[in-house]
């Protein structure tokens, strides 16, 4: 999976962007059995793409939709998303978040 993250200036934009990804993808999505590849419509469905998190610098991030998944959508859809929810892409960095001390 990609280590790229969408980076947004504020929480409102990040939340709206993530909600839009869910709408475009048709969430909730049914899962598939990892061994058989068969759909499992009676199991819990995927409700969200991600949960945006705030970095130490105040910006909000969540993992980018993989390129192979984006290929399922038109360039117009992708361009509209980026225009509506301005973002940059950055590689994940452990220093984005407070370090948890081991006890």
N, C-alpha and C positions, 0 to 999 in steps of 0.2 A: 504494500500500500504506500502511497505517496507520503513524503514527509513535508509536503508543501501545505501551508495554511493560508486561508484568507485572513487578512488583517483589516479591521474596520476602526474608524476613529471613535465610534461610540457604541454603547450597548444597544440602543434603539435600532441602529442600522444593522448590526450583527444579528439581532433577533429576527428582524423582518427578512433579512437575506436567508437565514436558515429556514424560516417558515415558508418562504417562496420555493426553496429547493424541495421541501416536502410536498408542496402542492404540485410542482412540475413533475415530480417523480411519481405522483399518485399515491402518496402515503395515506393510510397505513399499508405497508407491503407485507405480503406473505413470505415466510421463510421457506427454505429448501433443506431437505435432509442432506447432511454432508456426505453420507456414505452412498446413498442411492441417487441423489440429485432430484428426487421427487418432491413436488410442492407439499407443504404441510399447512393447509388452510385452517386447521383446527388448533394450531399452536399459536402462541403469542406473536403478534405482528410487530414489525418495526414501525414505530410511530414518528421518529425524528432522525434526521441525518446526523446531527451533533448537538452538543450543548455548548454555546459560546462561553468562553472564559475570558476574564479580564487579566491582562498582563500587568506586570509591575509598572510599566510606563503609561498605564491607563487605557491602552488600546484593547480591542476585543478581537478574539481569534477563534476559528474552528477549522478543522481539517478540510482541505480542498476536495471537491468531487474529482475522482480519478479521471484522467484523460480518456481512457477507454469507455467510461460511462458517459462522458460529455459527448462522445461521438454519436450517441443516440439522439442528440438534439440538434436543432438547426443553429447555424452561426448567429442568426437573428435573435434566437432565444438567449444565447450566451451573451451577446452584445447588450441586449436589453437588461439582463441581470446585472452586468458590470456597470452599466450606465445608471441604473436605478439604485444600486447598492455599491457605491464607490469603494474599492478595496485595492490592496496590493497583495502580492503573493510573497511569502517568506518561508524559508526552511525553518523547521521547528528548532527551537533553542531552549535548552534546560534553564537558562538564565531568565527566561520570560516570567517565571513564577517563583514565589518564595521557596527556598530550599527547606525540605523537611529534615529535621535532625533525627537521627536514629537514636533510640533509647537503649 
